[in-house]
Amino acid sequence: MSRQRRSGAPEAKAARASAGFAYPLFRVGAKARQLLFAPPDPWPRDAELGRRMVASGESLAWGAAAETGEMGAHRFGWLGDLRAAGGDAARARGQSLVKDWIRRHGLKAWRPLWTPPLLADRIVNWIAHFDFFGRPAPQSWKGPFFASLALQARALARAAPGLSATAERVRALHALVAFGAAVPGAQARLDRALALLRPLLENWPPHGIVAERNPSDQLAALRGLVGIRAVLVAAHHEPPPALEAAIARAGRALAALRHGDGGLALFHGGVEESPRVVAAALALSGAAAAEPHAFSGGFERAAAGETLLLLDAGPPPPRGHDRSAHAGLLAFELGAGAQRLVVNCGAYYGRDAGWRTAGRMTAAHSTLTVGDRNAAELRPDGGIRRGPAEMTLDRQEEQGAVWIAASHDGYLGRFGILHRRRLFFAADGADLRGEDRIAPAPGRRIPRKTLGTPFAIRFHLHPGLAVGDAERDPDGIVAVPFASAESGPWHLVAGSRLAATVEESFYLGRGGPPKLTRQIVLTGTIDDETGIDARWAIKKMS
């Protein structure tokens, strides 16, 4: 007995969608078969990766990627790599993979693959590279493609007004601007997206830093702003002045958060990112040649010679922007040329909740930890439950040297103490001196219950460094050497009242998996009700 194919099969759904009547609520753009123009794609691409994709000839493991949390394939950024590889084989590969994804996931919203960030990136990449892989495709391919594109744009348009995270909102509006400008009959999408964009641009902070205080989000937001401008210019629309101003501010702020290796600092969920992409974003923003801000949005920056100091002296991100926030109050990073020296551990973006939590803890940052407790109370699912009530900051400069004094009261409620960090950065960049003071609240003494509590000052080191053993001289001064071929020899020295050990640590600078590295840990005990002063220095050895 022959069996008829059920009408609910993916192929039948695609056919109905391409006819334009199966999903009447997403008709905007569903009947299109070409784009009005091709928005530019100015980002670095990997032609070699594109050639390997062509050579493999296999379908991507869409389901496995969703199960493991590795969502990169579903963003379709690899279409740019195929385009960079060029040729008919790469074009056919792109058509085949897009068709396969639409058949599996493209005509029915499935939450893991239809979140606003994935929708936004997918829409942008489909439109940006349509000229390469889609324009020559047959009409039978274009029908399901535009049906899925329209359905995804509708889903994103419904979600966009409720997005609070800065980068997510900018990326979503970039996608909707691209859809509205490039897809025939979608002008209404463009108008609504620009209306949502206007207050975001008008309220962009003067210092340029996104509210999340996450360098990776800073890059994503800047890429979205630059992308919106590129679409408007390609569509012969005049970009609003507020857009140009926001791009300039965001670009200068991103430049301030860049290390000498071209990647980004590791604060509040940020990872290194691609130096090529960072450089392209800065060039497109006009900030590539600009002098980076010395301080911006709570981040303090000092540079001399080849040495760079970055200090997080600001409060955790506010509610609604704190999903990736860390408890690294007054943490710093230090680099010498292209070599990172002192780092924070970074952020983990895989499925292992334990590693995600570990990277957010105070102990995963180069700062002071008291009683093995976090300086800010973290929510298990992301965000800050309770942070410091007050933070202070003072910066002085004289003849090229920089003094920074900062404090927080994140430990006040539990231990009745303040953490005050003072840093001196020498004019030649070869000497960084620090003092971490554990102080009572003004007019008080450290509570008796806190006396005897241990503290640790951690200096997480980049995996590229070789680290020696801690050695103490006859005067009680302890020193720990570390070096790489790029940085030359450095050492950390500390006073006689501190114990020093070299311990294992982990590094999540690329978002995971973790890499083994080392940390220098200075430890002591709170044994004076008037306060404790812990002094240390990091010096370049001649």
Phi, psi and omega per residue, in radians:
M1 nan 2.272 3.115
S2 -1.383 2.606 3.126
R3 -2.063 2.376 3.050
Q4 -1.449 2.528 3.083
R5 -1.174 2.351 3.139
R6 -1.163 2.545 -3.082
S7 -1.182 -0.280 -3.130
G8 -1.479 -0.017 -3.111
A9 -1.092 2.665 -3.104
P10 -0.987 -0.671 -3.119
E11 -1.113 -0.695 3.133
A12 -1.179 -0.676 3.097
K13 -1.088 -0.727 3.137
A14 -1.094 -0.699 -3.129
A15 -1.137 -0.746 3.133
R16 -1.163 -0.679 -3.141
A17 -1.106 -0.739 -3.116
S18 -1.167 -0.425 3.092
A19 -1.327 -0.286 3.018
G20 1.544 0.189 -3.123
F21 -2.131 -0.138 -3.100
A22 -1.283 -0.560 -3.095
Y23 -2.226 1.367 -3.019
P24 -1.100 -0.363 -3.072
L25 -1.421 -0.121 3.117
F26 -2.133 0.634 -3.090
R27 -1.151 -0.362 -3.126
V28 -1.058 1.900 3.110
G29 1.512 -0.129 -3.034
A30 -1.218 -0.468 -3.102
K31 -1.641 0.026 3.116
A32 -1.139 2.712 3.062
R33 -2.299 -0.111 3.059
Q34 -2.554 2.859 3.016
L35 -1.690 2.697 -3.141
L36 -1.246 -0.506 3.119
F37 -2.824 2.976 -3.138
A38 -1.892 1.867 3.084
P39 -1.077 2.537 -3.125
P40 -1.245 2.677 3.044
D41 -2.135 1.654 -3.004
P42 -1.546 0.138 -2.980
W43 -1.592 2.594 -3.141
P44 -1.056 2.419 3.134
R45 -2.205 2.851 -3.044
D46 -1.983 1.683 -3.113
A47 -1.113 -0.614 -3.135
E48 -1.129 -0.716 3.069
L49 -1.087 -0.703 3.090
G50 -1.058 -0.733 3.123
R51 -1.144 -0.644 3.106
R52 -1.165 -0.633 3.095
M53 -1.123 -0.690 3.106
V54 -1.130 -0.776 -3.075
A55 -1.169 -0.555 -3.085
S56 -1.170 -0.681 3.101
G57 1.152 0.194 -3.079
E58 -1.832 2.698 3.031
S59 -1.262 2.656 3.094
L60 -1.349 2.608 -3.114
A61 -1.433 1.299 -3.055
W62 -1.005 -0.845 -3.084
G63 -1.149 -0.737 3.134
A64 -1.091 -0.664 3.130
A65 -1.103 -0.713 -3.139
A66 -1.176 -0.661 -3.115
E67 -1.189 -0.623 -3.096
T68 -1.552 -0.112 -3.117
G69 1.478 0.055 3.122
E70 -1.525 1.582 -2.963
M71 -1.645 0.069 -3.066
G72 -0.987 -0.671 -3.122
A73 -1.073 -0.594 -3.091
H74 -1.372 -0.102 3.055
R75 -1.508 -0.375 3.075
F76 1.178 0.406 3.020
G77 -1.116 -0.420 3.134
W78 -1.160 -0.247 3.023
L79 -1.042 -0.599 3.081
G80 -1.163 -0.575 3.090
D81 -1.209 -0.707 3.060
L82 -1.090 -0.708 3.127
R83 -1.126 -0.681 3.106
A84 -1.134 -0.612 3.082
A85 -1.161 -0.691 3.060
G86 1.289 2.919 3.071
G87 1.719 2.860 -3.101
D88 -1.136 -0.618 -3.122
A89 -1.142 -0.710 3.108
A90 -1.172 -0.675 3.116
R91 -1.106 -0.805 3.140
A92 -1.122 -0.629 3.108
R93 -1.117 -0.753 3.102
G94 -1.082 -0.793 3.114
Q95 -1.036 -0.764 -3.096
S96 -1.126 -0.768 -3.101
L97 -1.224 -0.684 3.091
V98 -1.116 -0.769 3.120
K99 -1.055 -0.734 -3.136
D100 -1.122 -0.728 3.137
W101 -1.146 -0.747 3.135
I102 -1.070 -0.723 3.133
R103 -1.061 -0.663 -3.074
R104 -1.508 -0.736 -2.928
H105 -2.327 -0.069 -2.885
G106 -1.591 -0.093 -3.087
L107 -2.137 0.189 3.071
K108 -2.635 2.211 -3.092
A109 -1.143 2.205 3.055
W110 -2.181 2.017 -2.891
R111 -0.806 -0.871 -3.079
P112 -1.036 -0.480 -3.071
L113 -1.835 -0.041 -3.106
W114 -2.116 0.528 3.009
T115 -1.269 2.691 -3.108
P116 -0.934 -0.736 3.127
P117 -1.093 -0.713 3.125
L118 -1.219 -0.745 3.088
L119 -1.009 -0.807 -3.083
A120 -1.090 -0.862 -3.113
D121 -1.128 -0.683 -3.114
R122 -1.151 -0.796 3.128
I123 -1.061 -0.804 -3.135
V124 -1.056 -0.796 -3.097
N125 -1.234 -0.672 3.084
W126 -1.062 -0.759 -3.106
I127 -1.268 -0.747 -3.083
A128 -1.091 -0.573 -3.045
H129 -1.933 0.149 3.127
F130 -1.043 -0.651 -3.114
D131 -1.012 -0.543 -3.126
F132 -1.451 -0.916 -2.985
F133 -1.763 -0.385 -3.013
G134 -1.755 -0.643 -3.066
R135 -1.007 -0.741 -3.132
P136 -1.397 -0.059 -3.048
A137 -1.233 2.725 3.122
P138 -1.236 2.819 -3.124
Q139 -1.056 -0.575 3.139
S140 -1.133 -0.445 3.073
W141 -1.429 -0.671 -3.042
K142 -1.227 -0.536 -3.132
G143 -1.012 -1.050 3.088
P144 -1.062 -0.573 -3.138
F145 -1.073 -0.916 -3.104
F146 -1.233 -0.525 3.054
A147 -1.103 -0.793 3.119
S148 -1.172 -0.736 3.130
L149 -1.033 -0.765 -3.138
A150 -1.157 -0.704 3.132
L151 -1.122 -0.722 3.123
Q152 -1.178 -0.688 3.107
A153 -1.110 -0.680 3.107
R154 -1.113 -0.772 3.128
A155 -1.081 -0.716 -3.137
L156 -1.214 -0.678 3.127
A157 -1.094 -0.608 3.113
R158 -1.248 -0.559 -3.089
A159 -1.471 -0.510 -2.955
A160 -0.979 -0.768 -3.104
P161 -1.068 -0.411 -3.108
G162 -1.628 0.029 -3.119
L163 -1.421 2.207 3.130
S164 -1.783 -0.543 -3.128
A165 -1.121 2.285 -2.983
T166 -1.036 -0.919 -3.073
A167 -1.120 -0.712 3.114
E168 -1.058 -0.747 -3.113
R169 -1.158 -0.776 3.139
V170 -1.122 -0.760 -3.139
R171 -1.098 -0.712 3.120
A172 -1.106 -0.751 -3.136
L173 -1.206 -0.589 3.035
H174 -1.025 -0.818 -3.133
A175 -1.103 -0.730 -3.114
L176 -1.248 -0.604 3.039
V177 -1.124 -0.763 3.126
A178 -1.091 -0.771 3.125
F179 -1.115 -0.842 -3.083
G180 -1.135 -0.583 -3.109
A181 -1.462 -0.596 -2.984
A182 -1.676 -0.415 -3.070
V183 -1.636 2.225 3.128
P184 -1.000 2.366 3.085
G185 1.397 0.170 -3.066
A186 -1.904 0.387 -3.106
Q187 -0.968 -0.608 -3.132
A188 -1.083 -0.641 3.085
R189 -1.093 -0.728 3.140
L190 -1.100 -0.818 -3.106
D191 -1.058 -0.761 -3.123
R192 -1.193 -0.663 3.126
A193 -1.126 -0.739 3.131
L194 -1.170 -0.578 3.088
A195 -1.160 -0.666 3.088
L196 -1.244 -0.529 -3.105
L197 -1.251 -0.587 -2.977
R198 -0.976 -0.929 -3.125
P199 -1.149 -0.530 3.091
L200 -1.090 -0.757 -3.141
L201 -1.209 -0.747 -3.085
E202 -1.150 -0.405 -3.121
N203 -1.852 0.250 3.105
W204 -1.121 2.251 -3.012
P205 -1.139 2.600 -3.141
P206 -1.011 -0.608 3.139
H207 -1.322 -0.246 3.020
G208 1.540 -0.238 -3.064
I209 -1.331 2.357 3.079
V210 -1.178 2.718 -3.047
A211 -1.081 -0.443 -3.129
E212 -1.268 -0.290 3.141
R213 0.960 0.592 -3.100
N214 -1.952 2.028 -3.095
P215 -1.016 -0.609 3.100
S216 -1.163 -0.690 3.053
D217 -1.143 -0.606 3.079
Q218 -1.045 -0.787 3.109
L219 -1.118 -0.793 -3.122
A220 -1.087 -0.719 3.125
A221 -1.140 -0.748 3.123
L222 -1.113 -0.732 3.097
R223 -1.056 -0.693 3.111
G224 -1.142 -0.746 3.116
L225 -1.104 -0.787 3.109
V226 -1.094 -0.678 3.120
G227 -1.136 -0.701 3.089
I228 -1.063 -0.799 3.125
R229 -1.060 -0.739 -3.125
A230 -1.102 -0.707 3.117
V231 -1.125 -0.811 -3.110
L232 -1.091 -0.729 3.121
V233 -1.121 -0.765 3.139
A234 -1.129 -0.523 3.133
A235 -1.557 0.102 3.127
H236 1.119 0.616 2.991
H237 -1.817 2.461 3.112
E238 -1.361 2.074 3.100
P239 -1.097 2.394 -3.138
P240 -1.137 2.552 3.123
P241 -0.963 -0.599 -3.141
A242 -1.113 -0.512 3.091
L243 -1.191 -0.784 3.116
E244 -1.075 -0.704 -3.138
A245 -1.148 -0.729 3.136
A246 -1.145 -0.693 3.108
I247 -1.074 -0.779 -3.136
A248 -1.094 -0.768 -3.130
R249 -1.164 -0.801 -3.120
A250 -1.129 -0.618 3.129
G251 -1.173 -0.772 3.119
R252 -1.109 -0.667 3.113
A253 -1.156 -0.709 3.114
L254 -1.103 -0.712 3.124
A255 -1.041 -0.603 -3.136
A256 -1.216 -0.343 -3.083
L257 -1.783 0.225 -3.094
R258 -1.717 2.334 3.058
H259 -1.430 3.010 -3.132
G260 -1.170 -0.326 3.079
D261 -1.456 0.020 3.126
G262 1.601 -0.219 3.106
G263 -1.579 -3.110 -3.015
L264 -1.787 2.779 3.096
A265 -1.243 2.780 -3.044
L266 -1.858 1.459 3.097
F267 -2.237 2.438 2.956
H268 0.881 0.814 3.057
G269 1.620 0.009 3.124
G270 -1.371 2.666 3.032
V271 -2.157 3.051 -3.029
E272 -1.032 -0.726 -3.038
E273 1.191 2.946 -3.134
S274 -1.321 2.136 3.088
P275 -1.000 -0.568 3.127
R276 -1.158 -0.711 3.135
V277 -1.220 -0.725 3.098
V278 -1.041 -0.795 -3.139
A279 -1.088 -0.711 3.132
A280 -1.135 -0.730 3.133
A281 -1.101 -0.730 3.127
L282 -1.164 -0.691 3.122
A283 -1.110 -0.746 -3.119
L284 -1.232 -0.445 3.126
S285 -1.484 -0.209 -3.074
G286 1.483 0.127 -3.072
A287 -1.722 0.005 -3.049
A288 -1.055 -0.693 -3.085
A289 -1.715 -0.026 -3.090
A290 -1.355 2.634 3.059
E291 -1.269 2.128 -3.124
P292 -1.078 2.613 3.084
H293 -1.037 2.474 3.017
A294 -1.222 -0.540 3.120
F295 -2.608 2.510 -3.026
S296 -2.788 2.056 3.014
G297 1.018 0.613 -3.140
G298 1.633 -0.118 3.063
F299 -1.715 2.269 3.089
E300 -1.795 2.363 -3.115
R301 -2.221 2.362 3.035
A302 -2.426 2.306 -3.120
A303 -2.355 2.403 3.088
A304 -2.694 2.334 -3.052
G305 1.040 -2.223 3.091
E306 -1.778 0.135 -3.041
T307 -1.738 2.420 -3.126
L308 -2.263 2.298 3.051
L309 -2.024 2.295 3.048
L310 -2.230 2.204 -3.100
L311 -2.181 2.315 3.032
D312 -1.571 1.710 -3.108
A313 -1.866 0.221 -3.117
G314 -1.832 2.928 3.119
P315 -1.282 2.861 3.039
P316 -1.046 2.777 3.122
P317 -1.037 2.645 -3.131
P318 -1.265 2.875 3.108
R319 -0.964 2.382 -3.082
G320 1.648 -0.296 3.105
H321 -2.195 0.239 -2.974
D322 -1.924 0.303 -3.054
R323 -1.012 -0.631 -3.127
S324 -1.854 0.259 -3.035
A325 -1.153 2.562 3.092
H326 -1.957 2.895 -3.141
A327 -1.748 0.644 -3.056
G328 -1.618 0.962 -3.077
L329 -1.100 2.268 3.130
L330 1.096 0.443 3.061
A331 -1.327 2.632 3.119
F332 -2.322 2.825 2.991
E333 -2.245 2.623 -3.099
L334 -2.392 2.343 3.111
G335 -2.332 2.722 3.082
A336 -2.248 1.852 -3.059
G337 1.086 -2.278 -3.135
A338 -1.505 0.050 -3.114
Q339 -1.817 2.101 2.989
R340 -1.303 2.393 3.127
L341 -1.837 -1.416 3.090
V342 -1.584 2.286 -3.048
V343 -2.334 2.963 2.818
N344 -1.683 2.841 -3.007
C345 -1.241 -0.439 3.110
G346 1.735 -2.796 -3.040
A347 -2.315 2.547 -3.129
Y348 -1.904 2.297 -3.090
Y349 -2.130 0.410 3.025
G350 -1.574 -2.830 -3.055
R351 -1.546 -0.242 -3.060
D352 -1.342 1.874 -3.101
A353 -1.120 -0.521 3.134
G354 -1.098 -0.740 3.115
W355 -1.233 -0.616 3.091
R356 -1.062 -0.773 3.135
T357 -1.174 -0.725 -3.095
A358 -1.027 -0.722 -3.114
G359 -1.210 -0.335 -3.088
R360 -1.567 -0.230 -3.018
M361 -1.298 2.700 3.106
T362 -0.996 -0.677 -3.110
A363 -1.149 -0.242 3.089
A364 -1.558 0.211 -3.111
H365 -2.209 2.739 -3.139
S366 -1.480 1.384 -3.108
T367 -2.755 -3.026 -3.130
L368 -1.513 2.367 3.008
T369 -2.110 2.341 -3.137
V370 -1.979 2.238 3.065
G371 1.034 0.441 -3.119
D372 0.980 0.573 3.126
R373 -1.960 2.695 3.073
N374 -1.323 2.549 3.104
A375 -1.347 -0.238 3.023
A376 -2.410 2.476 -3.096
E377 -1.426 2.141 -3.052
L378 -1.655 2.506 2.966
R379 -1.440 2.412 -3.116
P380 -1.039 -0.546 -3.096
D381 -1.677 0.244 -3.122
G382 1.879 2.609 3.131
G383 1.701 2.980 -3.118
I384 -1.928 2.132 3.090
R385 -1.377 -0.722 3.138
R386 -2.611 2.176 3.132
G387 -2.039 -2.995 3.129
P388 -1.168 2.543 3.078
A389 -1.463 -0.486 -3.091
E390 -2.532 2.391 3.007
M391 -2.312 2.530 3.117
T392 -2.154 2.740 -3.119
L393 -2.680 2.346 3.037
D394 -2.479 2.403 -3.132
R395 -2.320 2.337 3.096
Q396 -2.294 2.523 3.100
E397 -2.298 2.463 3.110
E398 -2.692 2.118 3.094
Q399 0.891 0.736 3.074
G400 1.543 -0.303 3.095
A401 -1.490 2.661 -3.081
V402 -2.221 2.313 2.999
W403 -2.000 2.251 3.083
I404 -2.204 2.257 3.060
A405 -2.167 2.166 -3.105
A406 -2.448 2.745 3.133
S407 -2.632 2.800 3.005
H408 -2.545 2.760 3.136
D409 -1.977 0.525 -3.122
G410 -1.091 -0.399 3.123
Y411 -1.750 0.127 -3.051
L412 -1.167 -0.791 -3.082
G413 -1.123 -0.745 -3.083
R414 -1.441 -0.726 -3.002
F415 -2.023 -0.153 -3.123
G416 1.223 0.561 -3.076
I417 -2.320 2.828 3.009
L418 -2.006 2.630 2.999
H419 -1.888 2.087 3.082
R420 -2.031 2.134 -3.138
R421 -1.996 2.210 3.057
R422 -2.063 2.332 -3.136
L423 -2.210 2.439 3.002
F424 -2.111 2.154 -3.118
F425 -2.006 1.999 -3.026
A426 -1.201 2.723 -3.070
A427 -1.120 -0.434 3.127
D428 -1.631 -0.034 3.112
G429 1.308 0.078 -3.064
A430 -1.678 0.044 -3.036
D431 -2.567 2.043 3.025
L432 -2.079 2.092 3.135
R433 -1.985 2.442 -3.103
G434 -2.311 2.631 3.002
E435 -2.371 2.102 3.049
D436 -1.850 1.970 -3.120
R437 -1.840 2.226 2.997
I438 -1.694 1.899 -2.958
A439 -2.087 2.621 3.009
P440 -1.288 2.893 3.033
A441 -1.092 2.649 -3.112
P442 -0.922 2.289 3.115
G443 1.357 0.131 -3.103
R444 -2.244 3.089 3.014
R445 -2.024 2.804 3.105
I446 -1.129 2.279 -3.089
P447 -1.004 2.595 3.129
R448 -1.026 -0.645 -3.103
K449 -1.110 -0.383 -3.116
T450 -1.498 -0.443 -3.132
L451 -1.053 2.341 -3.057
G452 1.658 -0.104 3.121
T453 -1.296 2.313 3.124
P454 -1.363 2.694 3.018
F455 -2.349 2.772 3.132
A456 -2.473 2.367 3.015
I457 -1.923 2.046 -3.019
R458 -1.845 2.456 3.054
F459 -2.220 1.606 3.123
H460 -1.278 2.344 -3.062
L461 -1.881 2.565 -3.141
H462 -1.149 2.531 -3.130
P463 -1.052 -0.333 -3.124
G464 -1.368 0.030 -3.099
L465 -1.756 2.518 2.924
A466 -1.617 2.340 -3.025
V467 -2.129 2.313 3.092
G468 -1.590 -3.079 3.131
D469 -1.483 2.722 3.049
A470 -1.292 2.296 3.126
E471 -2.282 2.447 -3.119
R472 -1.973 2.297 -3.118
D473 -1.498 3.059 -3.099
P474 -1.031 -0.424 3.121
D475 -1.488 -0.001 3.127
G476 1.581 -0.033 3.127
I477 -1.314 2.278 -3.129
V478 -1.782 2.496 -3.140
A479 -2.391 2.464 3.077
V480 -2.243 2.039 3.140
P481 -1.498 2.593 2.997
F482 -2.631 2.682 -3.032
A483 -2.899 2.834 2.906
S484 -2.540 2.936 3.123
A485 -1.091 -0.567 -3.107
E486 -1.360 -0.680 -3.020
S487 -1.583 -0.405 -2.961
G488 1.331 -3.097 -3.059
P489 -1.428 2.386 3.038
W490 -2.294 2.894 2.965
H491 -2.632 2.684 3.049
L492 -1.844 2.296 3.103
V493 -2.134 2.607 -3.112
A494 -2.529 2.785 -3.083
G495 -1.221 2.932 -3.000
S496 -1.206 -0.380 -3.088
R497 -1.432 -0.075 -3.126
L498 -1.849 2.430 2.968
A499 -1.550 2.553 -3.118
A500 -2.247 2.313 3.070
T501 -2.368 2.706 3.019
V502 -1.886 2.091 -3.025
E503 -2.207 2.910 3.059
E504 -1.219 2.604 3.015
S505 -2.519 -3.090 3.117
F506 -2.316 2.720 -3.112
Y507 -2.279 2.210 -3.117
L508 -2.102 0.638 -3.059
G509 -1.092 -0.390 3.111
R510 -1.819 0.195 3.138
G511 1.567 -0.018 3.138
G512 2.019 2.834 -0.045
P513 -1.209 2.833 -3.079
P514 -1.169 2.506 3.045
K515 -1.909 2.459 3.116
L516 -1.264 2.358 3.057
T517 -2.561 -2.931 -3.091
R518 -2.178 2.790 3.045
Q519 -2.429 2.539 2.999
I520 -1.683 2.222 -3.078
V521 -2.110 2.089 3.029
L522 -1.729 2.212 -3.054
T523 -2.210 2.726 3.087
G524 -2.891 -3.014 -3.117
T525 -2.263 2.439 3.070
I526 -1.327 1.791 -3.033
D527 -2.200 0.230 -3.129
D528 -2.365 2.131 -3.074
E529 -1.218 -0.192 3.089
T530 -1.607 -0.166 3.094
G531 2.202 2.898 -3.123
I532 -2.216 2.355 3.032
D533 -1.975 2.083 3.109
A534 -1.986 2.011 -3.063
R535 -1.922 2.510 -3.134
W536 -2.673 2.941 3.089
A537 -2.650 2.599 3.022
I538 -2.087 2.111 -3.023
K539 -2.287 2.531 3.027
K540 -1.421 2.313 -3.104
M541 -1.584 2.378 -3.109
S542 -1.437 nan nan
